[in-house]
Amino acid sequence: MRIKLFFFTVVFLGILAGCSSDDNSADAEYILTYATPYPSSHPFSLADQEWMNAVIEQSQGRIAFKPYWGGPVLNSDMSMLEIRHGLADIGLISPIYVKGGTHLIRAQAGFYGGVRSIEDQVSVYNCLAKAFPQFEHELEGLVVLAVQGGNLPAIITKDKPINSLEDFSGMRLRAPAETVEVLRQLGADPVNMPMGEVYSALAKGVIDGVVAPGDTIYSLRFSEVANHFTNIQFSRGGYPARAMSEKTWNNLPSELQEIIIGNRDTWEEALSRLLKIAETRGLEFGQENGMQFHDFPYQDQLEFDQLYNSAALQQALSIADIGIDAEPVFRAAQKILAAGSPINCEQSAL
């Protein structure tokens, strides 16, 4: 057993060494590892680097980071568990893809019908997390460092464009969990797979399309394997996307904790700004590479929004079977959004 454990440790450290870059640790008191499945050039990672640089500067070099870009350190469906157990001190987490233990966080991502900006996605999530203790329970063992919204998804398809609600029938689409039920109601066959597997699935014809924002046309090169982009708007919510192990957090002195958590706005602002830039770049890249762009009929969009909210409410009710009362969370999200921007938790009386 000891030999096997030693072998695993050596192999794992070898993987880390192969994925690591950016050594800024020469004189640091605390060297924090950071892991993400995305390459250093991805908009997510560029935002990560802005946050790291701010923390390094404000800590006067007491904190340094050892990042592992685009490597196999964390798995999208296990990232929260892996951070809790110290595979990395800080990492990109994906609670909306975790198979168990984040039922409310995953469901609430579909409660934002009518949201129209990344900033509102993040603000509504923060209101909900503050009001409902179940959020904190599902994040036990982690310290959330940033909440992430995203560009509103549309539909990218390989061969057949989506020009009406009827066109969804029979389409096999990679879709986030919060959209699965409404797509089924429209006759589609939704599948939930990590975004990193979508390019291959489109190329091989395993799926007909993907529910994804326009930035993926460039960042994931979907224009190479898909021909159509339809601007139907799928509402989506914010979710915690960067977190630190609570054990690592507790080992830091309070003044460094304040610097790290104090730069949460820096991280979230960078994510929002870079995602918007990436959206514009993706759409332009698609046009340059011959993708066809399709408007979605206004009345169909209104009907879709109604179906989306109805499906979200049913999703909220369904997890009552496992002891989670999500209906008040759905009602609260819709109440906050109905009050308009800028989002204000207190004015919504939560």
C-alpha positions as CSV (number, residue, x, y, z in Angstrom):
1,M,0.0,0.0,0.0
2,R,2.8,2.4,0.9
3,I,4.5,1.6,-2.4
4,K,1.3,2.4,-4.3
5,L,0.7,5.6,-2.4
6,F,4.3,6.7,-3.1
7,F,3.9,5.9,-6.8
8,F,0.7,7.9,-7.0
9,T,2.3,10.9,-5.2
10,V,5.3,10.9,-7.6
11,V,3.0,10.6,-10.6
12,F,0.7,13.3,-9.4
13,L,3.6,15.7,-8.6
14,G,5.0,14.9,-12.1
15,I,1.6,16.0,-13.6
16,L,1.7,19.2,-11.6
17,A,5.2,19.9,-12.7
18,G,4.2,19.4,-16.3
19,C,1.2,21.8,-16.1
20,S,2.8,24.6,-14.0
21,S,3.8,28.0,-15.2
22,D,4.5,31.5,-13.9
23,D,6.7,31.2,-10.9
24,N,6.5,34.4,-8.7
25,S,7.3,32.7,-5.5
26,A,11.0,33.6,-4.9
27,D,10.5,35.7,-1.7
28,A,6.9,34.9,-0.8
29,E,5.8,33.7,2.7
30,Y,2.8,31.9,1.3
31,I,2.8,30.1,-2.1
32,L,-0.8,29.2,-3.1
33,T,-1.5,26.7,-5.8
34,Y,-4.2,27.5,-8.3
35,A,-5.7,25.0,-10.7
36,T,-8.1,25.4,-13.7
37,P,-8.9,23.3,-16.7
38,Y,-8.7,26.3,-19.0
39,P,-5.5,27.5,-20.7
40,S,-3.8,30.7,-19.6
41,S,-5.1,32.6,-22.6
42,H,-8.8,31.8,-21.9
43,P,-10.9,34.8,-20.7
44,F,-11.5,33.0,-17.4
45,S,-7.8,32.6,-16.9
46,L,-7.0,36.2,-17.9
47,A,-9.4,37.3,-15.1
48,D,-7.7,34.9,-12.7
49,Q,-4.3,36.5,-13.5
50,E,-5.7,40.0,-12.9
51,W,-6.9,38.8,-9.5
52,M,-3.5,37.1,-8.7
53,N,-1.6,40.2,-9.7
54,A,-3.8,42.4,-7.4
55,V,-3.3,40.1,-4.5
56,I,0.5,39.9,-5.0
57,E,0.8,43.6,-5.2
58,Q,-1.4,44.4,-2.2
59,S,0.3,41.8,-0.1
60,Q,3.7,43.3,-1.1
61,G,4.8,39.9,-2.3
62,R,4.0,38.0,0.9
63,I,1.6,35.9,-1.2
64,A,2.6,34.2,-4.5
65,F,0.8,31.8,-6.8
66,K,1.7,28.6,-8.5
67,P,-0.9,28.2,-11.3
68,Y,-1.6,25.1,-13.3
69,W,-3.3,26.2,-16.5
70,G,-5.2,23.8,-18.7
71,G,-4.0,20.7,-16.7
72,P,-5.7,17.6,-15.3
73,V,-5.4,18.7,-11.7
74,L,-9.2,19.3,-11.2
75,N,-12.2,17.6,-12.8
76,S,-15.3,19.6,-13.6
77,D,-17.6,17.2,-11.8
78,M,-15.2,16.7,-8.8
79,S,-13.5,20.1,-8.4
80,M,-15.2,21.1,-5.2
81,L,-14.3,17.9,-3.5
82,E,-10.7,18.1,-4.8
83,I,-10.3,21.6,-3.5
84,R,-11.7,20.6,-0.1
85,H,-9.1,17.9,0.1
86,G,-6.2,20.0,-1.0
87,L,-5.3,19.0,-4.5
88,A,-5.0,22.7,-5.0
89,D,-5.3,25.6,-2.6
90,I,-7.5,27.6,-4.9
91,G,-9.3,26.6,-8.1
92,L,-12.1,27.0,-10.6
93,I,-15.1,25.1,-9.2
94,S,-18.1,23.9,-11.2
95,P,-21.0,23.4,-8.7
96,I,-23.5,23.3,-11.6
97,Y,-21.8,20.2,-12.9
98,V,-21.3,18.4,-9.6
99,K,-23.3,15.2,-9.5
100,G,-24.3,15.4,-5.9
101,G,-24.3,17.8,-2.9
102,T,-25.1,21.0,-4.7
103,H,-28.7,20.5,-5.6
104,L,-29.9,24.0,-4.7
105,I,-26.9,25.8,-6.3
106,R,-27.4,23.8,-9.5
107,A,-31.1,24.3,-9.6
108,Q,-31.0,28.0,-8.8
109,A,-29.0,28.7,-12.0
110,G,-32.3,28.3,-13.8
111,F,-34.3,30.7,-11.6
112,Y,-33.2,33.9,-13.4
113,G,-35.7,34.1,-16.2
114,G,-35.6,37.6,-17.6
115,V,-32.0,38.5,-16.4
116,R,-30.1,40.5,-19.0
117,S,-26.6,41.2,-17.6
118,I,-23.7,39.5,-16.0
119,E,-23.6,42.0,-13.2
120,D,-27.3,41.3,-12.3
121,Q,-26.6,37.5,-12.4
122,V,-23.9,37.9,-9.8
123,S,-25.9,40.3,-7.7
124,V,-29.0,38.1,-7.6
125,Y,-26.9,35.1,-6.6
126,N,-25.3,37.1,-3.7
127,C,-28.8,38.1,-2.5
128,L,-30.0,34.5,-2.6
129,A,-26.9,33.1,-0.9
130,K,-27.2,35.7,1.9
131,A,-30.9,34.9,2.4
132,F,-30.9,31.1,2.3
133,P,-28.5,29.1,4.5
134,Q,-28.6,26.0,2.2
135,F,-26.2,27.7,-0.1
136,E,-23.5,27.9,2.6
137,H,-24.2,24.3,3.6
138,E,-23.6,23.1,0.0
139,L,-20.3,25.0,0.0
140,E,-19.0,23.6,3.3
141,G,-15.3,23.3,3.4
142,L,-14.8,26.1,0.8
143,V,-14.3,29.8,0.9
144,V,-15.9,31.4,-2.1
145,L,-13.6,34.0,-3.7
146,A,-15.6,34.9,-6.8
147,V,-19.1,34.4,-8.2
148,Q,-19.4,34.2,-12.0
149,G,-22.1,35.2,-14.3
150,G,-21.9,34.7,-18.0
151,N,-22.9,35.9,-21.5
152,L,-26.4,34.7,-22.2
153,P,-26.4,31.4,-24.1
154,A,-27.9,31.1,-27.5
155,I,-27.9,28.1,-29.9
156,I,-25.0,26.9,-32.0
157,T,-25.9,24.1,-34.4
158,K,-23.9,22.0,-36.8
159,D,-26.2,21.6,-39.8
160,K,-29.8,22.7,-39.1
161,P,-30.5,26.2,-37.8
162,I,-33.1,26.9,-35.1
163,N,-35.5,29.5,-36.5
164,S,-38.6,28.7,-34.4
165,L,-39.6,26.7,-31.3
166,E,-40.7,23.9,-33.6
167,D,-37.2,23.5,-34.9
168,F,-36.0,22.2,-31.5
169,S,-37.9,18.9,-32.1
170,G,-35.6,16.0,-32.5
171,M,-32.4,18.0,-31.9
172,R,-29.7,16.4,-29.7
173,L,-28.2,19.4,-27.8
174,R,-25.6,19.8,-25.2
175,A,-27.3,22.0,-22.6
176,P,-26.7,23.2,-19.0
177,A,-28.8,21.4,-16.4
178,E,-31.1,24.4,-15.9
179,T,-32.3,24.2,-19.5
180,V,-32.9,20.5,-19.8
181,E,-36.6,20.4,-18.9
182,V,-37.7,23.2,-21.2
183,L,-35.7,21.7,-24.1
184,R,-37.5,18.3,-23.4
185,Q,-40.8,20.1,-23.5
186,L,-39.9,21.4,-27.0
187,G,-39.1,17.9,-28.2
188,A,-35.3,18.2,-28.1
189,D,-32.9,15.6,-26.6
190,P,-30.7,17.5,-24.2
191,V,-27.5,16.0,-22.8
192,N,-25.2,17.4,-20.1
193,M,-21.5,17.1,-20.8
194,P,-18.5,19.2,-19.9
195,M,-17.9,22.0,-22.3
196,G,-14.5,20.6,-23.1
197,E,-16.0,17.6,-24.8
198,V,-18.4,19.5,-27.0
199,Y,-16.1,20.2,-29.9
200,S,-15.4,16.5,-30.5
201,A,-19.1,15.6,-30.0
202,L,-20.1,18.2,-32.7
203,A,-17.4,17.1,-35.1
204,K,-18.4,13.4,-34.8
205,G,-22.1,14.2,-35.0
206,V,-22.8,12.8,-31.5
207,I,-24.8,16.0,-30.9
208,D,-26.5,18.4,-33.3
209,G,-25.7,21.6,-31.4
210,V,-24.9,23.3,-28.1
211,V,-26.6,25.8,-25.8
212,A,-23.7,28.3,-25.5
213,P,-22.8,32.0,-25.7
214,G,-21.2,33.5,-28.7
215,D,-17.7,33.7,-27.0
216,T,-17.3,29.9,-27.5
217,I,-17.3,30.4,-31.3
218,Y,-13.7,31.7,-30.9
219,S,-12.5,30.4,-27.5
220,L,-13.6,26.8,-28.2
221,R,-13.4,27.1,-32.0
222,F,-17.0,26.0,-32.5
223,S,-17.0,27.7,-35.9
224,E,-14.8,24.8,-37.2
225,V,-17.5,22.2,-36.4
226,A,-20.8,24.2,-36.5
227,N,-22.4,26.4,-39.1
228,H,-25.3,28.2,-37.4
229,F,-25.8,30.6,-34.6
230,T,-29.4,31.5,-33.4
231,N,-29.7,34.4,-31.0
232,I,-32.5,32.9,-28.8
233,Q,-31.7,34.1,-25.3
234,F,-31.5,31.5,-22.5
235,S,-31.6,33.1,-19.1
236,R,-28.9,31.9,-16.7
237,G,-27.8,32.5,-13.2
238,G,-24.6,33.2,-11.4
239,Y,-22.8,30.6,-9.3
240,P,-19.7,30.4,-7.2
241,A,-16.8,29.7,-9.5
242,R,-13.6,30.3,-7.7
243,A,-12.9,28.9,-4.2
244,M,-10.2,28.2,-1.7
245,S,-9.9,25.3,0.6
246,E,-11.1,26.3,4.1
247,K,-8.1,24.6,5.6
248,T,-5.7,26.8,3.5
249,W,-7.8,29.8,4.4
250,N,-7.6,29.2,8.1
251,N,-3.8,28.9,7.9
252,L,-3.5,32.4,6.5
253,P,-3.1,35.5,8.8
254,S,-6.1,37.7,9.0
255,E,-4.5,40.6,7.1
256,L,-3.8,38.4,4.1
257,Q,-7.3,36.9,4.3
258,E,-8.6,40.5,4.0
259,I,-6.5,41.1,0.9
260,I,-7.7,37.9,-0.7
261,I,-11.4,38.3,0.0
262,G,-11.2,42.1,-0.5
263,N,-10.3,41.5,-4.1
264,R,-13.5,39.5,-4.9
265,D,-14.9,42.6,-6.7
266,T,-11.7,42.8,-8.7
267,W,-12.1,39.2,-9.8
268,E,-15.8,39.4,-10.6
269,E,-15.4,42.7,-12.5
270,A,-12.5,41.2,-14.6
271,L,-14.6,38.1,-15.4
272,S,-17.5,40.3,-16.5
273,R,-15.4,42.6,-18.6
274,L,-13.4,39.9,-20.3
275,L,-16.5,37.8,-21.0
276,K,-18.1,40.7,-22.8
277,I,-15.0,41.3,-24.9
278,A,-14.9,37.6,-25.7
279,E,-18.5,37.6,-26.8
280,T,-17.9,40.3,-29.3
281,R,-14.8,38.6,-30.5
282,G,-16.6,35.3,-30.9
283,L,-19.4,36.7,-33.0
284,E,-17.0,38.5,-35.2
285,F,-14.9,35.4,-35.6
286,G,-17.9,33.4,-36.6
287,Q,-18.9,35.9,-39.3
288,E,-15.3,35.9,-40.6
289,N,-15.4,32.1,-40.8
290,G,-18.7,31.8,-42.7
291,M,-21.1,30.9,-39.9
292,Q,-24.7,31.9,-40.6
293,F,-26.5,34.1,-38.0
294,H,-30.2,33.8,-37.4
295,D,-32.7,36.0,-35.5
296,F,-35.2,34.4,-33.3
297,P,-38.9,35.5,-33.6
298,Y,-39.9,37.9,-30.8
299,Q,-43.2,36.0,-30.1
300,D,-41.3,32.7,-29.9
301,Q,-38.8,34.3,-27.5
302,L,-41.7,35.4,-25.2
303,E,-43.2,31.9,-25.3
304,F,-39.8,30.4,-24.6
305,D,-39.3,32.7,-21.6
306,Q,-42.6,31.5,-20.2
307,L,-41.8,27.9,-20.7
308,Y,-38.4,28.5,-19.1
309,N,-39.8,29.9,-15.9
310,S,-42.4,27.2,-15.7
311,A,-39.8,24.5,-16.0
312,A,-37.6,26.3,-13.4
313,L,-40.5,26.3,-10.9
314,Q,-41.0,22.6,-11.5
315,Q,-37.3,22.0,-11.0
316,A,-37.6,23.9,-7.7
317,L,-40.5,21.8,-6.6
318,S,-38.8,18.5,-7.6
319,I,-35.9,18.7,-5.2
320,A,-38.3,18.9,-2.2
321,D,-38.1,15.1,-2.4
322,I,-34.5,15.3,-1.1
323,G,-35.4,17.8,1.7
324,I,-34.6,21.1,-0.1
325,D,-37.3,23.8,-0.2
326,A,-36.3,25.6,-3.4
327,E,-39.6,27.2,-4.3
328,P,-38.9,30.2,-2.0
329,V,-35.5,30.6,-3.7
330,F,-37.2,30.7,-7.1
331,R,-39.8,33.2,-5.9
332,A,-37.1,35.4,-4.4
333,A,-35.0,35.4,-7.6
334,Q,-38.0,36.4,-9.6
335,K,-39.0,39.1,-7.1
336,I,-35.5,40.6,-7.2
337,L,-35.4,40.6,-11.0
338,A,-38.8,42.2,-11.2
339,A,-37.5,45.1,-9.1
340,G,-35.1,46.0,-11.9
341,S,-31.5,47.1,-12.0
342,P,-29.4,47.9,-10.1
343,I,-30.1,44.9,-7.9
344,N,-30.7,45.7,-4.3
345,C,-31.3,42.9,-1.8
346,E,-32.7,45.1,0.9
347,Q,-35.3,46.8,-1.4
348,S,-36.5,43.3,-2.4
349,A,-37.2,42.7,1.3
350,L,-35.3,39.4,1.4
